[in-house]
Amino acid sequence: MDSSNFYLVLFVTALFTLVMAMSSFAQTNGLGDVITDCCGRGLSFAEMGRNCSDMSSLPDVRYAQRESCKAVFMSCCHRQKYSDDCSYGITHRLDEERGDCATVPEDSCDRYSAGKECCNCCGLGIEAYSLGIPCDHMSLNTPCDHAFETCCTLTRQEHDVTTEPPFDPCINSPCSQGCQIVDSNYKCLCIAGYELAADRTTCLDINECAGYPYPCEDGEECFNQPGTFVCRESGRRISCPRGLRYNRGSRLCEDIDECTERTDNCRPPQTCYNIFKSFRCVQRHQNVVLCPDGYEQDQRTNRCVDINECARENYPCVTGQRCENSEGSFRCVRAFDCGTGYTLNAITQQCEDINECAQSVSSCGTGFRCENLDGSFVCNRAMTCGSGYTLHALTQTCEDVNECTAGLARCRRNQQCVNLAGSHTCENCEDGYRIDSRNQCSIDVDECAERMDSCSVRQRCVNTRGSYRCDCLNGFDFDSIRNDCFDVDECNPPDGRSPCLPHQSCYNLPGEYDCQNMCSYGSRYTRGTCVDINECAEGTHQCQAMQECINQEGGHLCRCPVGYRLTRSRRGCEDIDECTSIPNSCRGECLNTDGSFSCICPEGYTLNDNGFSCNDVNECTMQLDDCNSDQECFNTLGGYKCRSMECPEYYDRRLAGNQRECVKNYDNCPPRNDACLSNVTTQYTFSAMALPSIPYISSPIRLMTMDISKSTMSQVVLRLVDGNERNYFQVQKRLLSSVHVRASLMLIQAVNGPYETDLRLEINTMINNELTQQTVVVIHVDIGENLW
């Protein structure tokens, strides 16, 4: 058989190429086909971690379309590489240990690095945040905007707590005096001497004089004034109820402890127990129960039972009265008439003597005087003295009565009494003076001390010789029309100049005013102006351990170090678990560390210089395999395999590039061996490819392409006869010209490793429906367990 007319050229290229199902794909020379196919190749090339510039040639693309394909390939490859490298650059800059962008790898071709660009722009975002620049400030309409805003926002959200001025509800509050912020609301306050009214906003004066305890000393009288009170001597004495005594120290009526002062009437074996306003006598060694008045403890039940006062030995009622017991008390009612000369007291229910002399019911005649007796009266002969005289008991003579010394004079306080025979006279002293011990008008009357003045509560009484005057209290002026003092509003003087300093608010009060600083939150009043408080320098910040305090106008920021974030309580820092918070932070295993993380690649991989991706170790090229001389080393993702390839009988082994082939040598066929001589299978080609797990597929992926040469009269029939039991793969044929056919091995379903299979592809050449030549391609496919 002349095989020169059926020379078969196999060009095998292992590519991960995404193929878009476009209608224009069927157009062999269409531009849409070139754009779709070549862009998919560029995306896949970048996803494998390859450098876009490594794709130096595209031998399976028609020569006329290679430049267009390369332009589309490079554009899509760089776009995908930029996205991956930019994400790495952002992660690198946020990493405290690797934060220096100088260590980000550069592209060896043009010294440009998307990772370094995003790393630097990320640093700009972090710096902008620390300077208070908004995170959306960068608007260059370049990829730098994304890195800038991402890092600025992450730093603000994850590492900072701000103490910016909160809303001050007191600014527009209706409070008449003071105001206090309570959570997000306000509470009105009053100065000393005032209390809130029912509306909870108006402050009313407290009348201390009407309160308890009495604010003044015993012998003083209390006079209420706006916001305060004054105590003045008046001779007033404080009377306490029975069982209580006035305490000058506490100014309270306090209980008298009769037991301690031994004023009780308890007798042994009784024990005195003090109770409020009284005491109780109980037997020793018994459970003491203090009962109210009118009750006593039942020794059997330990309960309080009513006292029957009427049944006791010390009968509580007087003669002529009957005792009636009641719950907790008793009463005395009249049992019979009091008799002649006595009358019953309706309140005390006791018989009292009738003073017949005082009631003018006596029968004494002229010259006799009535003398009252107990239950009666007698009439004695009387000697009458004139007015101003009195009868001497022994001499029975009339003597002058000195009304001035006997206190019988009816003179006024400022009058002088002069005794006369049988009478007296009153001579007036000048206003403001009083009689001295010599009966002279020489003592000045202190109208202020004796409360004889007519000054109002807004005035101060000043004693003068023989008189007094009323001066206005501080903060008050005299009104001649109302003849009284009125409060001066110091906050609104006629000249309009406030008595308070700048940045202070003036509050007028009765008789005075108050200046309150009005600096904003985070500032204090110093030397006439509001100055920002540096909480960081003064140690008054809210930052916790590990946090950096950054002072700002009106507050401060608390920043966590890179690699840490605020806790839920926003009061401390905690490590960021980059392995869970940053998706795909490592291609291999992610190991979180305190403030950072590290990537660990599985066996068979080495960590890339970028610190997060893993590169497969080619054990075959590095001669790390243990295959013998009869085996071929096949590198897989994360390992290798030793393959033994035996050629069938009558076939010779040869190496064509990287391909192992078994070619039929008809000269080796035995004579007259028709089966050997008629066998049309001229060649076995062995190939292998290692792929990662592909858990998702949106369109078929081209794994291998083979260009096949044929004669114009022949047809090429492709059959995938073995190894595709799970229908993962499909062979597609495409006629390039009358003498060229392209076969493509496609992955049409998602596949997860580990998985391996040997695909057996038959390439049959037919002439007039007769098989004239066959080539068998054995493709070993090894699917790794990782996605890379």
Disulfide bonds with the S-S distance in Angstrom:
Cys38-Cys69 1.77
Cys39-Cys76 2.04
Cys52-Cys77 1.93
Cys86-Cys118 1.93
Cys101-Cys119 1.97
Cys121-Cys144 1.90
Cys122-Cys151 1.89
Cys135-Cys152 2.08
Cys170-Cys179 2.03
Cys175-Cys188 1.94
Cys190-Cys203 2.05
Cys209-Cys222 1.81
Cys216-Cys231 1.90
Cys240-Cys253 2.08
Cys259-Cys272 1.82
Cys266-Cys281 1.70
Cys291-Cys304 1.96
Cys310-Cys323 1.80
Cys317-Cys332 1.78
Cys338-Cys351 1.92
Cys357-Cys370 1.86
Cys364-Cys379 1.53
Cys385-Cys398 1.75
Cys404-Cys417 1.85
Cys411-Cys426 1.79
Cys429-Cys441 1.38
Cys448-Cys461 1.83
Cys455-Cys470 1.93
Cys472-Cys485 1.92
Cys491-Cys506 1.88
Cys500-Cys515 1.87
Cys519-Cys530 2.02
Cys536-Cys549 1.87
Cys543-Cys558 2.03
Cys560-Cys573 2.17
Cys579-Cys590 1.95
Cys586-Cys599 1.80
Cys601-Cys614 1.98
Cys620-Cys633 1.93
Cys627-Cys642 1.78
Cys647-Cys662 1.82
Cys669-Cys676 1.80
